[in-house]
Amino acid sequence: MQVKINGKPEEIQSGTVLDLLNAKKIEPQMVAVEVNDKVLERDDLATTHLHEGDQVEFLFYMGGGR
């Protein structure tokens, strides 16, 4: 199925947001996830299923600065 991840079309296996994070080797605690303009709670990552055409945004936490 095709979804957009951070604005780029990508072919993925169907499943949950957590499945997608695991497939991309992204630690769930290091990213905020938005699906179709809705920020997901961490508890919802394993129960939110992705569908054809969904738009997913990964917002990574960055450290640093002064």
PDB file of N, CA, C, O and CB in Angstrom:
ATOM      1  N   MET A   1       0.849  -1.173   0.000  1.00  0.00           N
ATOM      2  CA  MET A   1       0.000   0.000   0.000  1.00  0.00           C
ATOM      3  C   MET A   1       0.889   1.228   0.000  1.00  0.00           C
ATOM      4  O   MET A   1       2.028   1.181   0.465  1.00  0.00           O
ATOM      5  CB  MET A   1      -0.963   0.002   1.215  1.00  0.00           C
ATOM      6  N   GLN A   2       0.372   2.314  -0.516  1.00  0.00           N
ATOM      7  CA  GLN A   2       1.175   3.531  -0.595  1.00  0.00           C
ATOM      8  C   GLN A   2       0.661   4.577   0.395  1.00  0.00           C
ATOM      9  O   GLN A   2      -0.538   4.843   0.489  1.00  0.00           O
ATOM     10  CB  GLN A   2       1.159   4.096  -2.029  1.00  0.00           C
ATOM     11  N   VAL A   3       1.620   5.165   1.136  1.00  0.00           N
ATOM     12  CA  VAL A   3       1.347   6.280   2.045  1.00  0.00           C
ATOM     13  C   VAL A   3       2.400   7.346   1.772  1.00  0.00           C
ATOM     14  O   VAL A   3       3.385   7.093   1.078  1.00  0.00           O
ATOM     15  CB  VAL A   3       1.365   5.822   3.564  1.00  0.00           C
ATOM     16  N   LYS A   4       2.192   8.524   2.315  1.00  0.00           N
ATOM     17  CA  LYS A   4       3.218   9.565   2.247  1.00  0.00           C
ATOM     18  C   LYS A   4       3.874   9.650   3.613  1.00  0.00           C
ATOM     19  O   LYS A   4       3.201   9.788   4.635  1.00  0.00           O
ATOM     20  CB  LYS A   4       2.614  10.951   1.817  1.00  0.00           C
ATOM     21  N   ILE A   5       5.193   9.567   3.617  1.00  0.00           N
ATOM     22  CA  ILE A   5       5.957   9.686   4.858  1.00  0.00           C
ATOM     23  C   ILE A   5       6.838  10.912   4.731  1.00  0.00           C
ATOM     24  O   ILE A   5       7.713  10.980   3.867  1.00  0.00           O
ATOM     25  CB  ILE A   5       6.809   8.396   5.147  1.00  0.00           C
ATOM     26  N   ASN A   6       6.598  11.874   5.599  1.00  0.00           N
ATOM     27  CA  ASN A   6       7.303  13.157   5.564  1.00  0.00           C
ATOM     28  C   ASN A   6       7.267  13.756   4.154  1.00  0.00           C
ATOM     29  O   ASN A   6       8.263  14.287   3.662  1.00  0.00           O
ATOM     30  CB  ASN A   6       8.765  12.981   6.034  1.00  0.00           C
ATOM     31  N   GLY A   7       6.091  13.657   3.518  1.00  0.00           N
ATOM     32  CA  GLY A   7       5.862  14.286   2.224  1.00  0.00           C
ATOM     33  C   GLY A   7       6.280  13.479   1.013  1.00  0.00           C
ATOM     34  O   GLY A   7       6.065  13.916  -0.118  1.00  0.00           O
ATOM     35  N   LYS A   8       6.877  12.302   1.220  1.00  0.00           N
ATOM     36  CA  LYS A   8       7.342  11.497   0.092  1.00  0.00           C
ATOM     37  C   LYS A   8       6.534  10.205  -0.004  1.00  0.00           C
ATOM     38  O   LYS A   8       6.372   9.504   0.995  1.00  0.00           O
ATOM     39  CB  LYS A   8       8.846  11.180   0.232  1.00  0.00           C
ATOM     40  N   PRO A   9       6.022   9.881  -1.201  1.00  0.00           N
ATOM     41  CA  PRO A   9       5.276   8.628  -1.364  1.00  0.00           C
ATOM     42  C   PRO A   9       6.181   7.429  -1.084  1.00  0.00           C
ATOM     43  O   PRO A   9       7.338   7.389  -1.502  1.00  0.00           O
ATOM     44  CB  PRO A   9       4.681   8.528  -2.789  1.00  0.00           C
ATOM     45  N   GLU A  10       5.625   6.462  -0.372  1.00  0.00           N
ATOM     46  CA  GLU A  10       6.398   5.267  -0.047  1.00  0.00           C
ATOM     47  C   GLU A  10       5.481   4.063  -0.024  1.00  0.00           C
ATOM     48  O   GLU A  10       4.344   4.142   0.441  1.00  0.00           O
ATOM     49  CB  GLU A  10       7.122   5.424   1.307  1.00  0.00           C
ATOM     50  N   GLU A  11       5.978   2.957  -0.525  1.00  0.00           N
ATOM     51  CA  GLU A  11       5.246   1.692  -0.512  1.00  0.00           C
ATOM     52  C   GLU A  11       5.601   0.970   0.785  1.00  0.00           C
ATOM     53  O   GLU A  11       6.777   0.748   1.076  1.00  0.00           O
ATOM     54  CB  GLU A  11       5.589   0.807  -1.776  1.00  0.00           C
ATOM     55  N   ILE A  12       4.574   0.603   1.568  1.00  0.00           N
ATOM     56  CA  ILE A  12       4.813  -0.066   2.848  1.00  0.00           C
ATOM     57  C   ILE A  12       3.894  -1.273   2.968  1.00  0.00           C
ATOM     58  O   ILE A  12       2.932  -1.418   2.214  1.00  0.00           O
ATOM     59  CB  ILE A  12       4.591   0.910   4.038  1.00  0.00           C
ATOM     60  N   GLN A  13       4.208  -2.137   3.929  1.00  0.00           N
ATOM     61  CA  GLN A  13       3.319  -3.240   4.266  1.00  0.00           C
ATOM     62  C   GLN A  13       2.177  -2.669   5.111  1.00  0.00           C
ATOM     63  O   GLN A  13       2.374  -1.697   5.840  1.00  0.00           O
ATOM     64  CB  GLN A  13       4.087  -4.388   5.030  1.00  0.00           C
ATOM     65  N   SER A  14       1.012  -3.251   5.019  1.00  0.00           N
ATOM     66  CA  SER A  14      -0.079  -2.787   5.881  1.00  0.00           C
ATOM     67  C   SER A  14       0.260  -3.145   7.319  1.00  0.00           C
ATOM     68  O   SER A  14       1.027  -4.073   7.579  1.00  0.00           O
ATOM     69  CB  SER A  14      -1.451  -3.415   5.457  1.00  0.00           C
ATOM     70  N   GLY A  15      -0.311  -2.409   8.234  1.00  0.00           N
ATOM     71  CA  GLY A  15      -0.065  -2.650   9.650  1.00  0.00           C
ATOM     72  C   GLY A  15      -0.301  -1.386  10.446  1.00  0.00           C
ATOM     73  O   GLY A  15      -0.985  -0.465  10.000  1.00  0.00           O
ATOM     74  N   THR A  16       0.277  -1.362  11.627  1.00  0.00           N
ATOM     75  CA  THR A  16       0.094  -0.231  12.532  1.00  0.00           C
ATOM     76  C   THR A  16       1.257   0.750  12.395  1.00  0.00           C
ATOM     77  O   THR A  16       2.252   0.480  11.722  1.00  0.00           O
ATOM     78  CB  THR A  16      -0.031  -0.718  13.991  1.00  0.00           C
ATOM     79  N   VAL A  17       1.100   1.878  13.046  1.00  0.00           N
ATOM     80  CA  VAL A  17       2.176   2.875  13.074  1.00  0.00           C
ATOM     81  C   VAL A  17       3.407   2.271  13.752  1.00  0.00           C
ATOM     82  O   VAL A  17       4.533   2.501  13.309  1.00  0.00           O
ATOM     83  CB  VAL A  17       1.718   4.172  13.816  1.00  0.00           C
ATOM     84  N   LEU A  18       3.201   1.512  14.810  1.00  0.00           N
ATOM     85  CA  LEU A  18       4.331   0.880  15.500  1.00  0.00           C
ATOM     86  C   LEU A  18       5.054  -0.101  14.577  1.00  0.00           C
ATOM     87  O   LEU A  18       6.281  -0.186  14.610  1.00  0.00           O
ATOM     88  CB  LEU A  18       3.848   0.152  16.772  1.00  0.00           C
ATOM     89  N   ASP A  19       4.312  -0.838  13.757  1.00  0.00           N
ATOM     90  CA  ASP A  19       4.937  -1.732  12.781  1.00  0.00           C
ATOM     91  C   ASP A  19       5.832  -0.948  11.824  1.00  0.00           C
ATOM     92  O   ASP A  19       6.939  -1.379  11.503  1.00  0.00           O
ATOM     93  CB  ASP A  19       3.863  -2.503  11.991  1.00  0.00           C
ATOM     94  N   LEU A  20       5.344   0.207  11.374  1.00  0.00           N
ATOM     95  CA  LEU A  20       6.123   1.053  10.468  1.00  0.00           C
ATOM     96  C   LEU A  20       7.386   1.559  11.153  1.00  0.00           C
ATOM     97  O   LEU A  20       8.464   1.539  10.559  1.00  0.00           O
ATOM     98  CB  LEU A  20       5.277   2.237   9.976  1.00  0.00           C
ATOM     99  N   LEU A  21       7.262   2.010  12.392  1.00  0.00           N
ATOM    100  CA  LEU A  21       8.443   2.474  13.135  1.00  0.00           C
ATOM    101  C   LEU A  21       9.468   1.349  13.265  1.00  0.00           C
ATOM    102  O   LEU A  21      10.661   1.565  13.055  1.00  0.00           O
ATOM    103  CB  LEU A  21       8.037   2.990  14.539  1.00  0.00           C
ATOM    104  N   ASN A  22       9.007   0.164  13.607  1.00  0.00           N
ATOM    105  CA  ASN A  22       9.915  -0.977  13.750  1.00  0.00           C
ATOM    106  C   ASN A  22      10.585  -1.312  12.422  1.00  0.00           C
ATOM    107  O   ASN A  22      11.782  -1.599  12.392  1.00  0.00           O
ATOM    108  CB  ASN A  22       9.159  -2.202  14.282  1.00  0.00           C
ATOM    109  N   ALA A  23       9.832  -1.279  11.325  1.00  0.00           N
ATOM    110  CA  ALA A  23      10.396  -1.586  10.009  1.00  0.00           C
ATOM    111  C   ALA A  23      11.473  -0.580   9.619  1.00  0.00           C
ATOM    112  O   ALA A  23      12.430  -0.923   8.925  1.00  0.00           O
ATOM    113  CB  ALA A  23       9.292  -1.605   8.950  1.00  0.00           C
ATOM    114  N   LYS A  24      11.312   0.669  10.071  1.00  0.00           N
ATOM    115  CA  LYS A  24      12.287   1.712   9.754  1.00  0.00           C
ATOM    116  C   LYS A  24      13.356   1.848  10.834  1.00  0.00           C
ATOM    117  O   LYS A  24      14.213   2.729  10.761  1.00  0.00           O
ATOM    118  CB  LYS A  24      11.581   3.042   9.563  1.00  0.00           C
ATOM    119  N   LYS A  25      13.301   0.972  11.834  1.00  0.00           N
ATOM    120  CA  LYS A  25      14.264   0.973  12.944  1.00  0.00           C
ATOM    121  C   LYS A  25      14.303   2.326  13.665  1.00  0.00           C
ATOM    122  O   LYS A  25      15.369   2.860  13.972  1.00  0.00           O
ATOM    123  CB  LYS A  25      15.664   0.622  12.426  1.00  0.00           C
ATOM    124  N   ILE A  26      13.104   2.860  13.923  1.00  0.00           N
ATOM    125  CA  ILE A  26      12.959   4.125  14.655  1.00  0.00           C
ATOM    126  C   ILE A  26      12.418   3.810  16.032  1.00  0.00           C
ATOM    127  O   ILE A  26      11.379   3.162  16.164  1.00  0.00           O
ATOM    128  CB  ILE A  26      12.019   5.129  13.899  1.00  0.00           C
ATOM    129  N   GLU A  27      13.119   4.266  17.061  1.00  0.00           N
ATOM    130  CA  GLU A  27      12.685   4.075  18.440  1.00  0.00           C
ATOM    131  C   GLU A  27      11.470   4.959  18.711  1.00  0.00           C
ATOM    132  O   GLU A  27      11.554   6.172  18.521  1.00  0.00           O
ATOM    133  CB  GLU A  27      13.835   4.396  19.436  1.00  0.00           C
ATOM    134  N   PRO A  28      10.349   4.397  19.145  1.00  0.00           N
ATOM    135  CA  PRO A  28       9.131   5.187  19.367  1.00  0.00           C
ATOM    136  C   PRO A  28       9.315   6.350  20.347  1.00  0.00           C
ATOM    137  O   PRO A  28       8.646   7.376  20.218  1.00  0.00           O
ATOM    138  CB  PRO A  28       8.039   4.287  19.873  1.00  0.00           C
ATOM    139  N   GLN A  29      10.209   6.201  21.319  1.00  0.00           N
ATOM    140  CA  GLN A  29      10.397   7.273  22.300  1.00  0.00           C
ATOM    141  C   GLN A  29      11.210   8.443  21.747  1.00  0.00           C
ATOM    142  O   GLN A  29      11.324   9.482  22.396  1.00  0.00           O
ATOM    143  CB  GLN A  29      11.079   6.725  23.537  1.00  0.00           C
ATOM    144  N   MET A  30      11.777   8.276  20.545  1.00  0.00           N
ATOM    145  CA  MET A  30      12.609   9.330  19.956  1.00  0.00           C
ATOM    146  C   MET A  30      11.872  10.160  18.904  1.00  0.00           C
ATOM    147  O   MET A  30      12.469  11.022  18.260  1.00  0.00           O
ATOM    148  CB  MET A  30      13.841   8.717  19.334  1.00  0.00           C
ATOM    149  N   VAL A  31      10.571   9.898  18.731  1.00  0.00           N
ATOM    150  CA  VAL A  31       9.844  10.556  17.649  1.00  0.00           C
ATOM    151  C   VAL A  31       8.393  10.808  18.061  1.00  0.00           C
ATOM    152  O   VAL A  31       7.789  10.015  18.783  1.00  0.00           O
ATOM    153  CB  VAL A  31       9.898   9.706  16.362  1.00  0.00           C
ATOM    154  N   ALA A  32       7.858  11.914  17.592  1.00  0.00           N
ATOM    155  CA  ALA A  32       6.413  12.142  17.674  1.00  0.00           C
ATOM    156  C   ALA A  32       5.862  11.790  16.299  1.00  0.00           C
ATOM    157  O   ALA A  32       6.505  12.048  15.282  1.00  0.00           O
ATOM    158  CB  ALA A  32       6.057  13.647  18.094  1.00  0.00           C
ATOM    159  N   VAL A  33       4.674  11.203  16.269  1.00  0.00           N
ATOM    160  CA  VAL A  33       4.099  10.763  14.999  1.00  0.00           C
ATOM    161  C   VAL A  33       2.761  11.450  14.772  1.00  0.00           C
ATOM    162  O   VAL A  33       1.913  11.530  15.660  1.00  0.00           O
ATOM    163  CB  VAL A  33       3.929   9.227  14.975  1.00  0.00           C
ATOM    164  N   GLU A  34       2.607  11.938  13.560  1.00  0.00           N
ATOM    165  CA  GLU A  34       1.368  12.576  13.134  1.00  0.00           C
ATOM    166  C   GLU A  34       0.821  11.764  11.966  1.00  0.00           C
ATOM    167  O   GLU A  34       1.552  11.456  11.024  1.00  0.00           O
ATOM    168  CB  GLU A  34       1.596  14.086  12.733  1.00  0.00           C
ATOM    169  N   VAL A  35      -0.454  11.418  12.026  1.00  0.00           N
ATOM    170  CA  VAL A  35      -1.107  10.719  10.921  1.00  0.00           C
ATOM    171  C   VAL A  35      -2.299  11.557  10.483  1.00  0.00           C
ATOM    172  O   VAL A  35      -3.206  11.824  11.271  1.00  0.00           O
ATOM    173  CB  VAL A  35      -1.551   9.267  11.335  1.00  0.00           C
ATOM    174  N   ASN A  36      -2.289  11.967   9.230  1.00  0.00           N
ATOM    175  CA  ASN A  36      -3.362  12.802   8.678  1.00  0.00           C
ATOM    176  C   ASN A  36      -3.633  14.020   9.561  1.00  0.00           C
ATOM    177  O   ASN A  36      -4.778  14.327   9.891  1.00  0.00           O
ATOM    178  CB  ASN A  36      -4.646  11.978   8.518  1.00  0.00           C
ATOM    179  N   ASP A  37      -2.551  14.706   9.933  1.00  0.00           N
ATOM    180  CA  ASP A  37      -2.584  15.955  10.714  1.00  0.00           C
ATOM    181  C   ASP A  37      -3.033  15.783  12.158  1.00  0.00           C
ATOM    182  O   ASP A  37      -3.380  16.769  12.809  1.00  0.00           O
ATOM    183  CB  ASP A  37      -3.488  16.933  10.046  1.00  0.00           C
ATOM    184  N   LYS A  38      -3.036  14.561  12.675  1.00  0.00           N
ATOM    185  CA  LYS A  38      -3.400  14.323  14.076  1.00  0.00           C
ATOM    186  C   LYS A  38      -2.194  13.713  14.793  1.00  0.00           C
ATOM    187  O   LYS A  38      -1.695  12.661  14.393  1.00  0.00           O
ATOM    188  CB  LYS A  38      -4.657  13.380  14.188  1.00  0.00           C
ATOM    189  N   VAL A  39      -1.731  14.376  15.849  1.00  0.00           N
ATOM    190  CA  VAL A  39      -0.610  13.854  16.633  1.00  0.00           C
ATOM    191  C   VAL A  39      -1.111  12.677  17.466  1.00  0.00           C
ATOM    192  O   VAL A  39      -2.121  12.774  18.163  1.00  0.00           O
ATOM    193  CB  VAL A  39       0.013  14.967  17.550  1.00  0.00           C
ATOM    194  N   LEU A  40      -0.381  11.560  17.376  1.00  0.00           N
ATOM    195  CA  LEU A  40      -0.775  10.363  18.109  1.00  0.00           C
ATOM    196  C   LEU A  40      -0.127  10.322  19.487  1.00  0.00           C
ATOM    197  O   LEU A  40       1.017  10.741  19.666  1.00  0.00           O
ATOM    198  CB  LEU A  40      -0.406   9.112  17.318  1.00  0.00           C
ATOM    199  N   GLU A  41      -0.869   9.816  20.443  1.00  0.00           N
ATOM    200  CA  GLU A  41      -0.309   9.507  21.759  1.00  0.00           C
ATOM    201  C   GLU A  41       0.540   8.248  21.604  1.00  0.00           C
ATOM    202  O   GLU A  41       0.242   7.401  20.762  1.00  0.00           O
ATOM    203  CB  GLU A  41      -1.443   9.310  22.848  1.00  0.00           C
ATOM    204  N   ARG A  42       1.581   8.121  22.398  1.00  0.00           N
ATOM    205  CA  ARG A  42       2.445   6.946  22.311  1.00  0.00           C
ATOM    206  C   ARG A  42       1.658   5.643  22.515  1.00  0.00           C
ATOM    207  O   ARG A  42       1.959   4.628  21.886  1.00  0.00           O
ATOM    208  CB  ARG A  42       3.568   7.047  23.348  1.00  0.00           C
ATOM    209  N   ASP A  43       0.657   5.676  23.388  1.00  0.00           N
ATOM    210  CA  ASP A  43      -0.153   4.480  23.648  1.00  0.00           C
ATOM    211  C   ASP A  43      -0.950   4.043  22.423  1.00  0.00           C
ATOM    212  O   ASP A  43      -1.383   2.893  22.346  1.00  0.00           O
ATOM    213  CB  ASP A  43      -1.102   4.736  24.807  1.00  0.00           C
ATOM    214  N   ASP A  44      -1.147   4.949  21.462  1.00  0.00           N
ATOM    215  CA  ASP A  44      -1.957   4.646  20.278  1.00  0.00           C
ATOM    216  C   ASP A  44      -1.134   4.122  19.094  1.00  0.00           C
ATOM    217  O   ASP A  44      -1.712   3.723  18.083  1.00  0.00           O
ATOM    218  CB  ASP A  44      -2.710   5.885  19.853  1.00  0.00           C
ATOM    219  N   LEU A  45       0.186   4.113  19.197  1.00  0.00           N
ATOM    220  CA  LEU A  45       1.023   3.692  18.070  1.00  0.00           C
ATOM    221  C   LEU A  45       0.748   2.245  17.670  1.00  0.00           C
ATOM    222  O   LEU A  45       0.749   1.926  16.481  1.00  0.00           O
ATOM    223  CB  LEU A  45       2.499   3.858  18.420  1.00  0.00           C
ATOM    224  N   ALA A  46       0.513   1.374  18.637  1.00  0.00           N
ATOM    225  CA  ALA A  46       0.311  -0.050  18.350  1.00  0.00           C
ATOM    226  C   ALA A  46      -1.107  -0.358  17.895  1.00  0.00           C
ATOM    227  O   ALA A  46      -1.363  -1.448  17.383  1.00  0.00           O
ATOM    228  CB  ALA A  46       0.636  -0.876  19.572  1.00  0.00           C
ATOM    229  N   THR A  47      -2.031   0.578  18.070  1.00  0.00           N
ATOM    230  CA  THR A  47      -3.426   0.304  17.718  1.00  0.00           C
ATOM    231  C   THR A  47      -3.925   1.140  16.537  1.00  0.00           C
ATOM    232  O   THR A  47      -5.043   0.937  16.064  1.00  0.00           O
ATOM    233  CB  THR A  47      -4.308   0.554  18.915  1.00  0.00           C
ATOM    234  N   THR A  48      -3.103   2.075  16.062  1.00  0.00           N
ATOM    235  CA  THR A  48      -3.496   2.901  14.917  1.00  0.00           C
ATOM    236  C   THR A  48      -3.024   2.235  13.634  1.00  0.00           C
ATOM    237  O   THR A  48      -1.826   2.158  13.362  1.00  0.00           O
ATOM    238  CB  THR A  48      -2.912   4.339  15.036  1.00  0.00           C
ATOM    239  N   HIS A  49      -3.984   1.756  12.852  1.00  0.00           N
ATOM    240  CA  HIS A  49      -3.681   1.092  11.582  1.00  0.00           C
ATOM    241  C   HIS A  49      -3.562   2.122  10.475  1.00  0.00           C
ATOM    242  O   HIS A  49      -4.319   3.091  10.422  1.00  0.00           O
ATOM    243  CB  HIS A  49      -4.763   0.051  11.231  1.00  0.00           C
ATOM    244  N   LEU A  50      -2.603   1.898   9.595  1.00  0.00           N
ATOM    245  CA  LEU A  50      -2.414   2.781   8.453  1.00  0.00           C
ATOM    246  C   LEU A  50      -3.237   2.274   7.272  1.00  0.00           C
ATOM    247  O   LEU A  50      -3.453   1.073   7.111  1.00  0.00           O
ATOM    248  CB  LEU A  50      -0.917   2.880   8.076  1.00  0.00           C
ATOM    249  N   HIS A  51      -3.689   3.223   6.448  1.00  0.00           N
ATOM    250  CA  HIS A  51      -4.511   2.905   5.287  1.00  0.00           C
ATOM    251  C   HIS A  51      -3.926   3.568   4.048  1.00  0.00           C
ATOM    252  O   HIS A  51      -3.173   4.537   4.139  1.00  0.00           O
ATOM    253  CB  HIS A  51      -5.971   3.356   5.506  1.00  0.00           C
ATOM    254  N   GLU A  52      -4.282   3.033   2.905  1.00  0.00           N
ATOM    255  CA  GLU A  52      -3.855   3.581   1.619  1.00  0.00           C
ATOM    256  C   GLU A  52      -4.080   5.092   1.589  1.00  0.00           C
ATOM    257  O   GLU A  52      -5.175   5.569   1.885  1.00  0.00           O
ATOM    258  CB  GLU A  52      -4.613   2.899   0.458  1.00  0.00           C
ATOM    259  N   GLY A  53      -3.028   5.843   1.226  1.00  0.00           N
ATOM    260  CA  GLY A  53      -3.146   7.287   1.078  1.00  0.00           C
ATOM    261  C   GLY A  53      -2.937   8.094   2.347  1.00  0.00           C
ATOM    262  O   GLY A  53      -2.959   9.324   2.298  1.00  0.00           O
ATOM    263  N   ASP A  54      -2.733   7.429   3.493  1.00  0.00           N
ATOM    264  CA  ASP A  54      -2.489   8.179   4.738  1.00  0.00           C
ATOM    265  C   ASP A  54      -1.230   9.021   4.608  1.00  0.00           C
ATOM    266  O   ASP A  54      -0.305   8.683   3.870  1.00  0.00           O
ATOM    267  CB  ASP A  54      -2.363   7.219   5.944  1.00  0.00           C
ATOM    268  N   GLN A  55      -1.219  10.123   5.344  1.00  0.00           N
ATOM    269  CA  GLN A  55      -0.042  10.985   5.399  1.00  0.00           C
ATOM    270  C   GLN A  55       0.551  10.878   6.801  1.00  0.00           C
ATOM    271  O   GLN A  55      -0.105  11.182   7.797  1.00  0.00           O
ATOM    272  CB  GLN A  55      -0.403  12.474   5.043  1.00  0.00           C
ATOM    273  N   VAL A  56       1.798  10.443   6.853  1.00  0.00           N
ATOM    274  CA  VAL A  56       2.491  10.208   8.122  1.00  0.00           C
ATOM    275  C   VAL A  56       3.662  11.182   8.216  1.00  0.00           C
ATOM    276  O   VAL A  56       4.429  11.350   7.267  1.00  0.00           O
ATOM    277  CB  VAL A  56       2.985   8.721   8.237  1.00  0.00           C
ATOM    278  N   GLU A  57       3.783  11.812   9.365  1.00  0.00           N
ATOM    279  CA  GLU A  57       4.918  12.696   9.627  1.00  0.00           C
ATOM    280  C   GLU A  57       5.632  12.190  10.870  1.00  0.00           C
ATOM    281  O   GLU A  57       5.009  11.930  11.900  1.00  0.00           O
ATOM    282  CB  GLU A  57       4.459  14.184   9.807  1.00  0.00           C
ATOM    283  N   PHE A  58       6.955  12.054  10.757  1.00  0.00           N
ATOM    284  CA  PHE A  58       7.792  11.725  11.902  1.00  0.00           C
ATOM    285  C   PHE A  58       8.484  13.010  12.334  1.00  0.00           C
ATOM    286  O   PHE A  58       9.166  13.653  11.536  1.00  0.00           O
ATOM    287  CB  PHE A  58       8.833  10.592  11.560  1.00  0.00           C
ATOM    288  N   LEU A  59       8.311  13.378  13.582  1.00  0.00           N
ATOM    289  CA  LEU A  59       8.931  14.587  14.132  1.00  0.00           C
ATOM    290  C   LEU A  59       9.955  14.119  15.156  1.00  0.00           C
ATOM    291  O   LEU A  59       9.603  13.652  16.239  1.00  0.00           O
ATOM    292  CB  LEU A  59       7.858  15.568  14.780  1.00  0.00           C
ATOM    293  N   PHE A  60      11.232  14.253  14.792  1.00  0.00           N
ATOM    294  CA  PHE A  60      12.308  13.736  15.648  1.00  0.00           C
ATOM    295  C   PHE A  60      12.710  14.769  16.687  1.00  0.00           C
ATOM    296  O   PHE A  60      12.788  15.965  16.405  1.00  0.00           O
ATOM    297  CB  PHE A  60      13.529  13.334  14.803  1.00  0.00           C
ATOM    298  N   TYR A  61      12.963  14.279  17.893  1.00  0.00           N
ATOM    299  CA  TYR A  61      13.442  15.134  18.966  1.00  0.00           C
ATOM    300  C   TYR A  61      14.946  15.333  18.793  1.00  0.00           C
ATOM    301  O   TYR A  61      15.686  14.371  18.587  1.00  0.00           O
ATOM    302  CB  TYR A  61      13.113  14.522  20.363  1.00  0.00           C
ATOM    303  N   MET A  62      15.386  16.564  18.875  1.00  0.00           N
ATOM    304  CA  MET A  62      16.797  16.878  18.709  1.00  0.00           C
ATOM    305  C   MET A  62      17.293  17.556  19.984  1.00  0.00           C
ATOM    306  O   MET A  62      16.602  18.396  20.560  1.00  0.00           O
ATOM    307  CB  MET A  62      17.031  17.787  17.459  1.00  0.00           C
ATOM    308  N   GLY A  63      18.462  17.192  20.407  1.00  0.00           N
ATOM    309  CA  GLY A  63      19.076  17.827  21.550  1.00  0.00           C
ATOM    310  C   GLY A  63      20.149  18.791  21.085  1.00  0.00           C
ATOM    311  O   GLY A  63      20.522  18.816  19.913  1.00  0.00           O
ATOM    312  N   GLY A  64      20.627  19.569  22.007  1.00  0.00           N
ATOM    313  CA  GLY A  64      21.715  20.467  21.660  1.00  0.00           C
ATOM    314  C   GLY A  64      21.362  21.911  21.950  1.00  0.00           C
ATOM    315  O   GLY A  64      20.346  22.210  22.578  1.00  0.00           O
ATOM    316  N   GLY A  65      22.212  22.790  21.484  1.00  0.00           N
ATOM    317  CA  GLY A  65      22.009  24.199  21.723  1.00  0.00           C
ATOM    318  C   GLY A  65      22.611  24.638  23.038  1.00  0.00           C
ATOM    319  O   GLY A  65      23.304  23.874  23.709  1.00  0.00           O
ATOM    320  N   ARG A  66      22.343  25.856  23.390  1.00  0.00           N
ATOM    321  CA  ARG A  66      22.904  26.381  24.631  1.00  0.00           C
ATOM    322  C   ARG A  66      21.823  26.718  25.604  1.00  0.00           C
ATOM    323  O   ARG A  66      22.109  27.176  26.711  1.00  0.00           O
ATOM    324  CB  ARG A  66      23.753  27.597  24.368  1.00  0.00           C
TER     325      ARG A  66
END
